Amino acid sequence: MNSIKSIIITLLLLGPASYAMSTQKVKHEDNLKTTLSKMSEAANKLTSFEAEITYKIIQDPELFESTTANKGKIWYFKDANHSYTRLSFTSRQEDSFAPEKYHEEYIFDGYSVTRINYQLKQISIDQLAKKEDKPIDALELLSENMPIIGFTSSDNLSKDFIIKLLPAQKTKPIELNLAVKENSKYYNKYVRLQLYVDRKLYLPTQIIATTRENDTYDIILNFKRGKLDKPIKLDIFKVEQPSSFEKIKTNEQGKD
C-alpha cells in the first residue's frame, strides 16, 4: 500500500510539470508561426529602405582562416510594377589589416544584375529575365547572389528551408535556424543559415550562412529608421558606367 501511495503522490507532483512540457512544443510552434507571419507582413508592406551593410566572408575556418569584410550601403525600392536594389561597397578589410578603399557597385533592376568593379575597371551584366516578362523582385535576385534572405513571404521561406525558432531573451533579436531543403534553389550553395530578426521591424538585421565548402558569410544590416518606407529618387539606382571599363555580358535572355 505504501508503495502504491508513493507512486500516486509522485504522479500528482509531476503532473503539472508534465503538462507544461507537453504544451511547450505547441507554444513554441505558435511563436514560430507568429514570427513568420509578422516577417511576411513586414516584407509585403516594405516599399523602400536604406541601410549600412557589412558583408564578411570567412574562408577555410578549420584550416587557414581568411577573413574579408566589405562595408558600404544598400538601397531598396519597390512600387506596384517594379523594384530595385543597389549595393555600394566603399571599403574592404583583409584579416587584421587596416581597412582600405574599395569600390564596387551591384545594381539589381528586376531583369539583370550589373556589377561595376572599379579596381578591375570592369562592368559585368548578367541578364536573368526577358524584358517582355514580368520583372523579378530585386531582393529575390539579390538573394541568389548573396545570402540576404528573409525579405519575402513565409511561404517562400518554408519552401526552401526547414525553419526552427530558437529560444531568445526579449531584449535580443529573434533567432531562426534555416536548414536548406534538398529541393531548394539554395541547396547547391548553402547548408544552413541563421537569421537574427529585429523585434520591432520584423526584418533580418544579421544573416549568417554556411556554404557547402564550409565557408561562412556574415551579413549585418543597420537600417536607418527614418529611411524605411520613405520616397527614394530612382536616380540612386542609375550608377554611371565608365565608358573605358571592359564590358562583359552573360546569360542574355531571349537570344540564341
Phi and psi in degrees as a GROMACS rama.xvg file:
@    title "Ramachandran Plot"
@    xaxis  label "Phi"
@    yaxis  label "Psi"
@TYPE xy
-60.988  -40.8832  ASN-2
-65.9057  -40.036  SER-3
-64.6653  -42.2851  ILE-4
-61.3882  -39.9141  LYS-5
-63.6875  -41.4334  SER-6
-63.5118  -42.9674  ILE-7
-62.5966  -44.6229  ILE-8
-61.8024  -42.6915  ILE-9
-60.8412  -44.1531  THR-10
-63.9732  -38.7145  LEU-11
-65.5691  -39.1126  LEU-12
-68.8735  -37.8486  LEU-13
-81.5916  -16.4521  LEU-14
-52.6266  -55.9334  GLY-15
-59.7922  -39.8296  PRO-16
-65.633  -42.3907  ALA-17
-63.5651  -39.9583  SER-18
-64.5238  -42.097  TYR-19
-61.8378  -42.1352  ALA-20
-65.5824  -37.015  MET-21
-69.6171  -29.4947  SER-22
-90.6043  -13.1451  THR-23
-62.2696  -41.343  GLN-24
-64.2756  -41.6903  LYS-25
-62.8434  -43.8877  VAL-26
-61.9096  -40.8306  LYS-27
-62.4262  -44.2536  HIS-28
-65.2027  -38.9846  GLU-29
-61.3915  -39.4653  ASP-30
-64.5448  -39.5229  ASN-31
-63.4841  -45.939  LEU-32
-61.0305  -40.6332  LYS-33
-64.9355  -44.1837  THR-34
-60.7918  -48.1442  THR-35
-64.4822  -37.6131  LEU-36
-64.1273  -43.1522  SER-37
-69.8199  -35.3163  LYS-38
-64.7841  -42.4875  MET-39
-63.2969  -42.4556  SER-40
-64.0897  -43.2227  GLU-41
-63.877  -39.9589  ALA-42
-66.6911  -40.4047  ALA-43
-66.9998  -35.4795  ASN-44
-80.4994  -20.4785  LYS-45
-64.1619  122.929  LEU-46
-111.941  -24.2018  THR-47
-166.858  156.638  SER-48
-160.442  161.322  PHE-49
-132.721  135.392  GLU-50
-149.578  151.591  ALA-51
-80.9447  143.982  GLU-52
-131.356  137.432  ILE-53
-119.773  124.154  THR-54
-119.879  103.004  TYR-55
-105.143  132.041  LYS-56
-116.711  120.773  ILE-57
-111.664  113.963  ILE-58
-105.406  146.714  GLN-59
48.8232  55.5976  ASP-60
-63.9738  -21.173  PRO-61
-93.5261  -11.7325  GLU-62
-117.674  -102.716  LEU-63
-104.559  85.5959  PHE-64
-60.9292  131.458  GLU-65
-127.696  130.661  SER-66
-121.291  131.381  THR-67
-124.893  126.687  THR-68
-121.503  115.931  ALA-69
-101.289  137.871  ASN-70
-126.871  148.382  LYS-71
176.936  -144.272  GLY-72
-133.304  157.926  LYS-73
-134.168  138.627  ILE-74
-124.915  148.662  TRP-75
-142.882  142.195  TYR-76
-148.099  141.905  PHE-77
-147.118  147.743  LYS-78
-128.366  -162.385  ASP-79
-67.1833  -21.5295  ALA-80
-114.952  -22.2048  ASN-81
-151.357  165.293  HIS-82
-149.545  155.428  SER-83
-141.491  148.853  TYR-84
-137.55  139.58  THR-85
-130.388  131.601  ARG-86
-112.946  127.525  LEU-87
-126.835  105.511  SER-88
-92.9605  134.6  PHE-89
-123.485  -8.96954  THR-90
-147.585  155.629  SER-91
-140.377  139.092  ARG-92
-126.29  125.488  GLN-93
-101.399  120.493  GLU-94
50.1983  -128.121  ASP-95
-97.4129  9.10324  SER-96
-72.2125  163.43  PHE-97
-68.1686  146.406  ALA-98
-61.1575  146.59  PRO-99
-125.393  157.736  GLU-100
-64.9191  133.212  LYS-101
-150.421  122.342  TYR-102
-117.584  120.241  HIS-103
-148.641  136.457  GLU-104
-120.729  140.915  GLU-105
-126.302  127.818  TYR-106
-124.906  123.922  ILE-107
-113.779  120.142  PHE-108
-116.534  13.5421  ASP-109
94.6757  -17.614  GLY-110
-121.79  -32.0383  TYR-111
-146.387  166.364  SER-112
-118.743  120.918  VAL-113
-108.361  125.874  THR-114
-118.535  126.621  ARG-115
-116.631  113.647  ILE-116
-105.692  110.335  ASN-117
-79.2988  -17.295  TYR-118
-75.9508  -45.012  GLN-119
-86.7311  -7.25612  LEU-120
52.2619  57.011  LYS-121
-139.621  139.798  GLN-122
-121.102  123.996  ILE-123
-120.763  135.816  SER-124
-123.345  119.736  ILE-125
-109.2  107.432  ASP-126
-81.8343  119.277  GLN-127
-110.954  -11.547  LEU-128
-149.508  152.576  ALA-129
-74.6174  145.184  LYS-130
-63.1359  -27.654  LYS-131
-82.5214  -9.61263  GLU-132
-86.141  168.494  ASP-133
-68.1808  132.55  LYS-134
-65.4814  149.306  PRO-135
-86.7859  143.606  ILE-136
-57.3324  133.468  ASP-137
-62.1483  -35.2279  ALA-138
-70.8447  -31.0517  LEU-139
-67.8935  -40.8701  GLU-140
-60.9683  -42.7362  LEU-141
-60.9693  -40.2054  LEU-142
-64.9015  -22.5503  SER-143
-81.5839  -11.7675  GLU-144
-107.368  -32.2139  ASN-145
-139.37  149.331  MET-146
-77.7131  51.9667  PRO-147
-91.6035  90.519  ILE-148
-122.562  147.781  ILE-149
115.8  12.0396  GLY-150
-111.662  20.7875  PHE-151
-124.453  -175.243  THR-152
-66.982  156.539  SER-153
-64.6516  -27.3514  SER-154
-63.7286  -40.4465  ASP-155
-65.3809  -41.4589  ASN-156
-62.689  -46.6144  LEU-157
-65.8421  -27.1319  SER-158
-69.2778  -33.8945  LYS-159
-101.287  -18.6819  ASP-160
-137.157  150.838  PHE-161
-91.1137  117.492  ILE-162
-105.948  133.423  ILE-163
-129.195  131.363  LYS-164
-90.8344  125.622  LEU-165
-97.1637  147.031  LEU-166
-61.9612  139.305  PRO-167
-151.328  151.098  ALA-168
-70.1635  151.321  GLN-169
-62.7693  -22.2902  LYS-170
-86.684  -3.32953  THR-171
-115.193  161.482  LYS-172
-61.3988  155.153  PRO-173
-70.3711  135.733  ILE-174
-114.534  127.17  GLU-175
-119.295  135.883  LEU-176
-100.97  127.476  ASN-177
-118.313  110.335  LEU-178
-93.1444  128.933  ALA-179
-74.3151  129.042  VAL-180
-76.4356  154.59  LYS-181
-63.5963  -32.3059  GLU-182
-91.0027  9.09291  ASN-183
-76.8841  149.578  SER-184
-69.1156  -14.052  LYS-185
-95.2399  -0.222311  TYR-186
-60.4413  -39.1631  TYR-187
-74.9525  -11.8247  ASN-188
-101.32  -47.8079  LYS-189
-124.696  153.438  TYR-190
-95.8255  -45.8326  VAL-191
-157.376  162.831  ARG-192
-137.27  151.846  LEU-193
-117.652  127.118  GLN-194
-112.696  130.12  LEU-195
-110.138  115.181  TYR-196
-108.601  129.128  VAL-197
-63.8239  132.897  ASP-198
-73.4712  -17.5363  ARG-199
-98.6781  -42.5015  LYS-200
-83.8184  -26.98  LEU-201
55.6771  38.0219  TYR-202
-120.166  146.007  LEU-203
-65.7017  132.628  PRO-204
-110.01  -11.6287  THR-205
-150.331  134.76  GLN-206
-129.526  124.183  ILE-207
-117.015  119.278  ILE-208
-116.141  136.3  ALA-209
-105.179  123.529  THR-210
-86.3073  171.694  THR-211
-64.5259  -24.8015  ARG-212
-88.6583  5.68386  GLU-213
70.0418  22.0329  ASN-214
-83.9645  164.85  ASP-215
-124.151  131.14  THR-216
-110.162  122.684  TYR-217
-121.428  112.502  ASP-218
-114.881  128.066  ILE-219
-117.844  128.409  ILE-220
-114.994  122.825  LEU-221
-110.174  94.2114  ASN-222
-71.2521  139.036  PHE-223
-86.9232  110.333  LYS-224
-56.8614  -35.3995  ARG-225
-78.1568  -3.89385  GLY-226
-108.591  7.9667  LYS-227
-83.9937  130.215  LEU-228
56.6807  35.2787  ASP-229
-108.672  153.708  LYS-230
-58.4975  138.849  PRO-231
-125.433  132.443  ILE-232
-69.4997  127.942  LYS-233
-65.9159  -12.734  LEU-234
-60.3571  -24.3146  ASP-235
-62.562  -22.6259  ILE-236
-97.3883  4.61275  PHE-237
-108.837  87.5896  LYS-238
-90.9997  132.564  VAL-239
-61.5747  131.883  GLU-240
-104.79  106.316  GLN-241
-54.8021  130.337  PRO-242
-67.3623  -22.2836  SER-243
-80.4196  -11.7563  SER-244
-75.6494  147.594  PHE-245
-69.0348  133.927  GLU-246
-109.505  130.932  LYS-247
-126.024  122.92  ILE-248
-111.755  133.249  LYS-249
-131.147  155.46  THR-250
51.928  48.5092  ASN-251
-71.1749  116.147  GLU-252
-74.5629  141.189  GLN-253
82.3986  5.67189  GLY-254
-118.995  141.261  LYS-255
